[in-house]
Amino acid sequence: MQVVVIGSSKGTGNALVRRLLADGIEVRAMVRDPAQTEALEALGATAVIGDLEGDLDGVVEGADAVAFCAGSGSKTGPDATLRVDLHGAVRVIDRCVAAGVDRFVQLSSMAADDPMRGSEKIRHYLAAMHARDRILMASGLDATVVRPGGLTHDPGTGKVAVGIPRLDERGTIPREDVAAVLAGCLADDATIGATFEVVSGQTPIAEALAEVAARSG
């Protein structure tokens, strides 16, 4: 199995690259900056150059699955959110449809189901997440949408709480645990069609994903 990770150079996407490689999964890691390829290839991934606002030729073709973890970053404005987080994701979705790469796991955000749940300063971001999640689910791809709470750099605990589609309370979750959830979804086709929120909790990830699969089936 070969998984393309979009947004692989840092953050949750990089944690996912490391997790998949540790699980023996072949990873094609997309980066925009050629200077980032060396570090990814040192991990054991195959680096490929691609740009969510430009050339995506050869990024997804021939792969078995795609994990979309990219984002424009918290320091950019709403315009970059539209260009990268929304339109960039839609461009990758369209590429997967055209290339027959059916499995697609998307990293979204808690409160993307209703952007008005978020604070005023991030509602534009949540609106972009809401739109791209709906576009993905309407694309015909075998999709799963994971919506974590606030991301931290704490060590993973391996335990989470999930809400299908949403949780009653907000919370945080280490990026390592989000990566484990994404990897678990890629490994379990029973999660296809699921959209769920996730934060740190008391349920082992495998059990939590079994609950997601059971409630989505």
Residue frames as qw, qx, qy, qz and C-alpha x, y, z in Angstrom:
[[0.000, 0.888, 0.460, 0.000, 0.00, 0.00, 0.00],
 [0.412, 0.104, 0.002, 0.905, 1.27, 3.46, -0.89],
 [0.112, -0.851, -0.473, 0.199, -0.17, 6.54, 0.79],
 [0.329, 0.503, 0.058, 0.797, 0.36, 10.07, -0.46],
 [0.345, -0.672, -0.442, 0.483, 0.60, 12.53, 2.42],
 [0.221, 0.710, 0.195, 0.639, -0.21, 16.11, 1.44],
 [0.311, -0.835, 0.162, -0.424, 1.32, 18.51, 3.95],
 [0.944, -0.113, -0.267, 0.155, 4.13, 16.19, 5.02],
 [0.487, 0.512, -0.356, 0.611, 6.95, 18.50, 6.05],
 [0.024, 0.222, -0.563, 0.796, 5.72, 19.49, 9.50],
 [0.541, -0.134, 0.227, -0.799, 2.94, 19.26, 12.04],
 [0.784, 0.022, 0.498, -0.369, 0.36, 16.50, 11.92],
 [0.809, 0.534, -0.175, -0.171, 1.25, 15.54, 8.36],
 [0.303, 0.610, -0.705, 0.197, 4.85, 14.89, 9.33],
 [0.463, -0.270, 0.726, -0.431, 3.70, 12.89, 12.35],
 [0.872, 0.266, 0.219, -0.347, 1.54, 10.84, 9.99],
 [0.614, 0.617, -0.491, -0.024, 4.49, 10.18, 7.67],
 [0.010, -0.487, 0.806, -0.336, 6.48, 8.86, 10.62],
 [0.659, -0.057, 0.577, -0.479, 3.58, 6.76, 11.86],
 [0.866, 0.409, -0.022, -0.286, 2.88, 5.16, 8.48],
 [0.482, 0.604, -0.627, 0.097, 6.54, 4.37, 7.90],
 [0.252, -0.378, 0.787, -0.418, 6.77, 2.80, 11.36],
 [0.765, 0.133, 0.466, -0.425, 3.77, 0.64, 10.39],
 [0.500, -0.080, 0.767, 0.395, 5.55, -0.54, 7.25],
 [0.477, 0.756, 0.436, -0.099, 3.44, 1.56, 4.86],
 [0.517, 0.167, 0.307, 0.781, 5.05, 3.05, 1.77],
 [0.015, -0.835, -0.317, 0.450, 4.74, 6.84, 1.86],
 [0.427, 0.452, 0.289, 0.728, 4.89, 9.38, -0.95],
 [0.269, -0.680, -0.352, 0.584, 5.36, 12.72, 0.77],
 [0.354, 0.734, 0.312, 0.489, 4.39, 15.85, -1.13],
 [0.369, -0.619, -0.131, 0.681, 6.31, 19.07, -0.47],
 [0.379, 0.913, 0.153, -0.003, 6.41, 22.40, -2.27],
 [0.041, -0.903, 0.426, 0.045, 10.00, 23.28, -1.37],
 [0.842, 0.333, -0.413, 0.092, 12.70, 20.99, -2.83],
 [0.110, 0.560, -0.635, 0.521, 14.86, 21.76, 0.22],
 [0.655, -0.305, 0.419, -0.550, 12.41, 19.72, 2.32],
 [0.889, 0.196, -0.334, -0.242, 12.89, 16.49, 0.38],
 [0.418, 0.430, -0.736, 0.315, 16.13, 15.40, 2.06],
 [0.297, -0.259, 0.661, -0.639, 14.66, 15.22, 5.56],
 [0.825, 0.085, 0.157, -0.537, 11.65, 13.22, 4.38],
 [0.812, 0.369, -0.447, -0.071, 13.73, 10.80, 2.36],
 [0.141, 0.441, -0.769, 0.441, 15.99, 10.31, 5.37],
 [0.598, -0.133, 0.513, -0.602, 12.91, 9.02, 7.19],
 [0.347, 0.034, 0.926, 0.145, 12.26, 6.52, 4.41],
 [0.484, 0.670, 0.422, -0.372, 9.57, 8.35, 2.46],
 [0.483, 0.286, 0.496, 0.663, 9.60, 9.06, -1.26],
 [0.007, 0.608, 0.183, -0.772, 9.43, 12.84, -1.65],
 [0.362, 0.506, 0.605, 0.497, 7.52, 14.37, -4.54],
 [0.086, -0.191, -0.048, 0.977, 7.32, 18.04, -5.46],
 [0.007, -0.608, -0.715, -0.346, 3.85, 19.53, -5.74],
 [0.021, -0.024, -0.187, 0.982, 2.11, 22.84, -5.20],
 [0.151, 0.546, 0.781, -0.263, -1.51, 23.19, -4.07],
 [0.238, 0.801, 0.131, -0.533, -1.62, 26.48, -5.96],
 [0.232, 0.663, -0.544, -0.459, 0.37, 25.21, -8.94],
 [0.568, 0.327, -0.708, -0.264, 1.68, 21.99, -10.47],
 [0.704, -0.276, 0.532, -0.380, 0.27, 18.73, -9.05],
 [0.786, 0.390, -0.414, -0.241, 1.33, 16.45, -11.91],
 [0.649, 0.240, -0.699, 0.179, 2.39, 13.01, -10.69],
 [0.219, -0.424, 0.568, -0.670, 1.53, 13.65, -7.05],
 [0.678, -0.078, 0.510, -0.523, -1.39, 11.23, -6.58],
 [0.783, 0.361, -0.347, -0.368, -1.35, 9.12, -9.75],
 [0.664, 0.250, -0.700, 0.085, -0.68, 5.42, -9.03],
 [0.089, -0.285, 0.705, -0.643, -1.13, 5.70, -5.27],
 [0.298, -0.331, -0.895, -0.030, -3.55, 3.64, -3.20],
 [0.297, -0.799, -0.507, 0.131, -4.70, 6.41, -0.87],
 [0.236, 0.542, -0.087, 0.802, -4.28, 10.08, -0.06],
 [0.423, -0.647, -0.494, 0.399, -4.15, 11.76, 3.35],
 [0.198, 0.708, 0.118, 0.668, -4.71, 15.50, 3.11],
 [0.574, -0.589, -0.363, 0.438, -3.08, 17.29, 6.07],
 [0.414, 0.216, 0.081, 0.880, -1.99, 20.56, 4.46],
 [0.109, -0.887, -0.426, 0.139, -2.87, 24.07, 5.52],
 [0.358, 0.771, -0.013, 0.527, -1.78, 27.63, 4.88],
 [0.499, -0.020, -0.494, 0.712, -0.89, 28.16, 8.54],
 [0.247, -0.754, -0.541, 0.280, -2.18, 30.33, 11.35],
 [0.273, -0.520, 0.040, 0.809, -0.17, 33.39, 10.28],
 [0.106, 0.152, 0.604, 0.775, -1.86, 33.76, 6.89],
 [0.349, 0.175, 0.200, -0.899, -5.08, 35.56, 6.11],
 [0.684, 0.327, 0.515, -0.400, -8.47, 34.46, 4.79],
 [0.585, 0.652, -0.305, -0.373, -7.28, 34.75, 1.19],
 [0.172, 0.454, -0.874, -0.015, -4.62, 32.06, 1.71],
 [0.465, 0.033, 0.794, -0.391, -7.15, 29.91, 3.54],
 [0.717, 0.511, 0.183, -0.437, -9.37, 30.01, 0.46],
 [0.502, 0.667, -0.504, -0.221, -6.53, 29.37, -1.99],
 [0.199, 0.412, -0.878, 0.140, -4.71, 26.62, -0.09],
 [0.291, -0.034, 0.834, -0.466, -6.94, 25.07, 2.56],
 [0.644, 0.419, 0.419, -0.484, -10.08, 25.05, 0.44],
 [0.672, 0.642, -0.186, -0.318, -9.23, 25.26, -3.25],
 [0.127, 0.564, -0.816, -0.022, -5.98, 23.33, -2.86],
 [0.444, -0.039, 0.851, -0.279, -7.85, 20.47, -1.23],
 [0.710, 0.502, 0.287, -0.402, -10.51, 20.51, -3.95],
 [0.455, 0.685, -0.509, -0.254, -7.80, 20.35, -6.61],
 [0.067, -0.350, 0.930, -0.084, -6.34, 17.23, -4.96],
 [0.592, 0.227, 0.659, -0.404, -9.81, 15.68, -4.65],
 [0.669, 0.631, -0.042, -0.390, -10.40, 16.29, -8.37],
 [0.253, 0.599, -0.750, -0.121, -7.02, 14.73, -9.21],
 [0.313, -0.144, 0.911, -0.227, -7.90, 11.64, -7.19],
 [0.683, 0.424, 0.414, -0.427, -11.24, 11.29, -8.94],
 [0.574, 0.696, -0.307, -0.303, -9.58, 11.60, -12.35],
 [0.211, 0.544, -0.812, 0.026, -6.78, 9.17, -11.45],
 [0.825, -0.168, -0.482, -0.243, -8.98, 6.56, -9.78],
 [0.303, 0.163, -0.713, 0.610, -7.33, 6.97, -6.38],
 [0.459, -0.556, -0.547, -0.427, -10.43, 6.21, -4.36],
 [0.623, -0.551, -0.463, 0.306, -9.32, 6.23, -0.71],
 [0.173, 0.592, -0.077, 0.783, -9.07, 9.71, 0.80],
 [0.515, -0.601, -0.502, 0.349, -8.65, 10.70, 4.45],
 [0.160, 0.704, 0.060, 0.690, -8.96, 14.40, 5.23],
 [0.397, -0.303, -0.502, 0.706, -7.73, 16.25, 8.30],
 [0.093, -0.734, -0.369, -0.562, -10.33, 18.85, 9.14],
 [0.077, 0.252, -0.469, 0.843, -11.20, 20.69, 12.35],
 [0.101, -0.488, -0.782, 0.376, -13.57, 20.48, 15.25],
 [0.174, 0.652, 0.321, -0.665, -16.59, 22.76, 14.65],
 [0.004, -0.180, 0.619, 0.765, -16.30, 22.43, 10.86],
 [0.047, 0.472, 0.872, 0.122, -19.86, 21.08, 10.93],
 [0.067, -0.907, -0.402, -0.104, -21.03, 24.56, 12.01],
 [0.503, 0.353, -0.157, 0.774, -18.49, 27.40, 11.68],
 [0.281, -0.718, -0.018, -0.637, -20.56, 29.57, 14.01],
 [0.848, -0.475, -0.209, 0.103, -19.46, 27.26, 16.84],
 [0.711, 0.046, -0.114, 0.693, -15.99, 28.77, 16.51],
 [0.229, -0.667, -0.151, 0.693, -14.66, 32.13, 17.62],
 [0.420, 0.859, 0.130, -0.262, -15.10, 35.02, 15.23],
 [0.018, -0.780, 0.529, 0.335, -11.42, 35.10, 14.27],
 [0.230, -0.241, 0.909, 0.251, -11.41, 31.52, 12.96],
 [0.634, 0.421, 0.508, -0.403, -14.86, 31.29, 11.39],
 [0.520, 0.678, -0.342, -0.390, -13.44, 31.91, 7.91],
 [0.063, 0.419, -0.905, -0.038, -11.16, 28.89, 8.44],
 [0.412, 0.121, 0.846, -0.317, -13.97, 26.71, 9.73],
 [0.628, 0.576, 0.150, -0.501, -16.14, 27.76, 6.78],
 [0.391, 0.597, -0.641, -0.282, -13.39, 26.61, 4.42],
 [0.126, -0.191, 0.963, -0.142, -13.15, 23.28, 6.29],
 [0.561, 0.331, 0.578, -0.492, -16.93, 22.90, 6.14],
 [0.610, 0.622, -0.159, -0.464, -16.99, 23.48, 2.39],
 [0.318, 0.512, -0.781, -0.162, -14.11, 21.15, 1.54],
 [0.306, -0.064, 0.907, -0.283, -15.48, 18.39, 3.79],
 [0.641, 0.449, 0.408, -0.470, -18.81, 18.55, 1.99],
 [0.526, 0.651, -0.410, -0.363, -17.12, 18.60, -1.42],
 [0.037, 0.387, -0.921, 0.010, -15.07, 15.54, -0.49],
 [0.418, 0.119, 0.828, -0.354, -18.07, 13.61, 0.76],
 [0.639, 0.584, 0.232, -0.442, -19.97, 14.42, -2.45],
 [0.160, 0.661, -0.610, -0.407, -17.04, 13.43, -4.69],
 [0.935, 0.168, -0.201, -0.237, -17.73, 9.70, -4.79],
 [0.378, 0.492, -0.722, 0.305, -14.34, 8.89, -3.23],
 [0.754, -0.376, -0.529, 0.101, -14.03, 6.46, -0.33],
 [0.129, 0.622, -0.244, 0.733, -13.62, 9.26, 2.16],
 [0.584, -0.563, -0.503, 0.300, -13.15, 9.73, 5.88],
 [0.073, 0.753, -0.081, 0.649, -13.06, 13.14, 7.57],
 [0.638, -0.353, -0.496, 0.471, -11.26, 13.52, 10.92],
 [0.054, -0.817, -0.073, -0.570, -11.99, 16.68, 12.92],
 [0.615, -0.182, -0.529, 0.556, -9.61, 17.07, 15.88],
 [0.294, -0.923, -0.221, 0.110, -9.79, 19.60, 18.66],
 [0.009, 0.950, -0.312, -0.008, -6.92, 21.92, 19.48],
 [0.895, 0.271, -0.263, 0.240, -3.62, 20.41, 18.36],
 [0.446, -0.836, 0.319, 0.007, -0.70, 20.15, 20.78],
 [0.521, 0.586, -0.613, 0.095, 2.89, 18.98, 20.60],
 [0.590, -0.460, 0.569, -0.341, 2.52, 16.83, 23.72],
 [0.003, 0.213, -0.966, -0.149, 3.48, 13.14, 23.48],
 [0.624, -0.134, -0.489, -0.594, 0.65, 10.95, 22.29],
 [0.480, -0.273, 0.652, -0.520, -1.32, 8.97, 24.86],
 [0.140, 0.008, -0.950, -0.280, -2.97, 6.49, 22.49],
 [0.001, 0.511, 0.822, -0.253, -6.36, 7.29, 24.02],
 [0.066, -0.121, -0.266, -0.954, -9.08, 9.53, 22.63],
 [0.340, 0.472, 0.656, -0.481, -12.73, 10.48, 22.76],
 [0.080, 0.110, 0.646, 0.751, -14.74, 10.60, 19.55],
 [0.379, 0.467, 0.440, -0.666, -17.99, 12.26, 18.60],
 [0.174, 0.132, 0.800, 0.559, -19.97, 11.19, 15.57],
 [0.613, 0.607, 0.017, 0.506, -20.36, 13.69, 14.09],
 [0.082, 0.705, -0.241, 0.662, -19.56, 16.02, 17.01],
 [0.471, -0.180, -0.682, 0.530, -18.56, 16.20, 20.66],
 [0.274, -0.857, -0.428, -0.081, -20.48, 18.11, 23.30],
 [0.399, -0.867, 0.105, 0.281, -17.33, 19.68, 24.75],
 [0.536, 0.773, -0.310, 0.138, -14.19, 21.04, 23.17],
 [0.785, -0.529, 0.258, 0.196, -10.73, 19.81, 24.01],
 [0.168, 0.780, -0.561, -0.221, -7.21, 19.28, 22.77],
 [0.980, 0.044, 0.191, 0.034, -5.28, 16.35, 21.35],
 [0.398, -0.580, 0.528, 0.477, -1.59, 15.68, 20.63],
 [0.512, 0.589, -0.403, -0.478, -0.64, 15.66, 16.97],
 [0.033, 0.299, -0.952, -0.053, 0.85, 12.18, 17.47],
 [0.385, 0.251, 0.819, -0.344, -2.57, 10.85, 18.46],
 [0.559, 0.619, 0.063, -0.547, -4.24, 12.54, 15.49],
 [0.303, 0.536, -0.719, -0.323, -1.65, 10.89, 13.24],
 [0.153, -0.062, 0.978, -0.126, -2.46, 7.53, 14.82],
 [0.511, 0.462, 0.533, -0.492, -6.17, 8.12, 14.19],
 [0.497, 0.653, -0.278, -0.500, -5.53, 9.04, 10.55],
 [0.153, 0.393, -0.894, -0.155, -3.33, 5.96, 10.08],
 [0.325, 0.123, 0.883, -0.316, -6.00, 3.82, 11.72],
 [0.578, 0.562, 0.235, -0.542, -8.63, 5.15, 9.32],
 [0.406, 0.600, -0.568, -0.390, -6.42, 4.40, 6.33],
 [0.032, 0.241, -0.970, 0.029, -5.99, 0.85, 7.58],
 [0.235, 0.313, 0.859, -0.329, -9.72, 0.26, 8.17],
 [0.085, -0.200, -0.580, -0.785, -12.12, 0.58, 5.25],
 [0.237, -0.603, -0.759, 0.063, -14.99, 0.31, 7.75],
 [0.175, -0.590, -0.250, 0.748, -14.38, 3.99, 8.52],
 [0.120, 0.161, 0.529, 0.824, -15.22, 4.99, 4.94],
 [0.221, -0.627, -0.552, -0.504, -18.07, 7.48, 4.96],
 [0.516, -0.649, -0.447, 0.335, -17.41, 8.60, 8.53],
 [0.157, 0.655, -0.123, 0.729, -16.99, 12.17, 9.70],
 [0.684, -0.604, -0.395, 0.108, -16.11, 12.57, 13.36],
 [0.063, -0.865, 0.304, -0.395, -14.56, 14.84, 15.96],
 [0.872, -0.134, -0.371, 0.290, -11.77, 13.62, 18.21],
 [0.123, -0.831, 0.359, -0.408, -9.98, 14.90, 21.30],
 [0.222, 0.298, -0.855, 0.362, -7.90, 13.30, 24.03],
 [0.754, -0.335, -0.049, -0.563, -9.88, 10.87, 26.16],
 [0.529, -0.416, 0.698, -0.247, -9.86, 7.48, 27.84],
 [0.907, 0.262, 0.281, -0.173, -10.65, 5.12, 24.95],
 [0.522, -0.294, 0.612, 0.516, -7.79, 3.35, 23.12],
 [0.261, 0.464, -0.351, -0.770, -7.64, 4.54, 19.53],
 [0.142, 0.019, -0.925, -0.353, -8.38, 1.13, 18.04],
 [0.027, 0.465, 0.839, -0.281, -11.54, 0.84, 20.15],
 [0.169, 0.600, 0.167, -0.764, -12.60, 4.39, 19.30],
 [0.246, 0.344, -0.587, -0.691, -12.24, 3.71, 15.56],
 [0.069, -0.197, -0.973, -0.103, -14.23, 0.49, 15.94],
 [0.124, 0.591, 0.593, -0.533, -17.00, 2.61, 17.45],
 [0.210, 0.535, -0.230, -0.786, -16.73, 5.04, 14.52],
 [0.161, 0.132, -0.855, -0.475, -16.95, 2.14, 12.06],
 [0.010, 0.354, 0.922, -0.153, -19.92, 0.58, 13.84],
 [0.150, 0.656, 0.425, -0.605, -21.88, 3.83, 13.91],
 [0.204, 0.548, -0.359, -0.728, -21.05, 4.66, 10.31],
 [0.089, -0.087, 0.937, 0.325, -21.80, 1.26, 8.84]]
